[in-house]
Amino acid sequence: MASIAEKFSGWPILRKLFAVMLVISLLPVALVLSVSLKLTFNTMQEQLVYDSSMNVEWLQDRLEMEIEGYTRSFYELEIDSDFRSALSHWCAEGDLVDYAAKLEMINTLNQIVSVNSNINAIELYSFTQGRVLLAERSGSAFADTGDRLERWLERDEGLQSNVVLLRSEREILLCHQMHRFETGEAYALIVIRLRPYFIQDILDAIKSRPGEALFLFND
């Protein structure tokens, strides 16, 4: 079979001239098209990165705003003298503590659960007694801690314990460790069990295309 060069050499001079002029005229078009595609790609890439960065910043602000309300609840418990006194007596005496102290803790936790539909339950742990107060929508009860604190105790001691988010099956756990003012010793843990929808809705809201995936990490 004849090569392209051999075929080209056999063409009439006018056809050769036409072919050369066609190639010469198409080269600038191809060059301009190539540069345009490159610029368009870079512009779209920069816009996508910018949009994603803005979405992440918005997500950070929104999550901080959402979590701020729960953080405020933790601090309100810290400065509630009646609740803190009842908790201290329970941590010292266990279930032998008087009824008034138990009722104070139960009423306080039940009130927090009742006013927020995102909360499934609140758990109040006593490190010293190995007991937990479970405040659920169906009622409240005292129980043994068992292995409920296994994940918490496995965390690195160097990590902060003020406001911690953990994932537990279909719930999000918002944890706050309480310390004694006098010694700084950790003596109780409050765990708010949240429905995951309030975070999932925020994540879904910033997706710009169906194929995107968002990952939210704790600690």
Secondary structure, 3 states (H helix, E strand, C coil): CCCHHHHHHCCCHHHHHHHHHHHHHHHHHHHHHHHHHHHHHHHHHHHHHHHHHHHHHHHHHHHHHHHHHHHHHHHHHHHCHHHHHHHHHHHHHHHHCCHHHHHHHHHHHHHHHHCCCCEEEEEEEECCCCEEEEEECCEEEEEECCCCCHHHHHCCCCCCCCCEEEEECCEEEEEEEEECCCCCCEEEEEEEEECCHHHHHHHHHCCCCCCCCCCCCCC
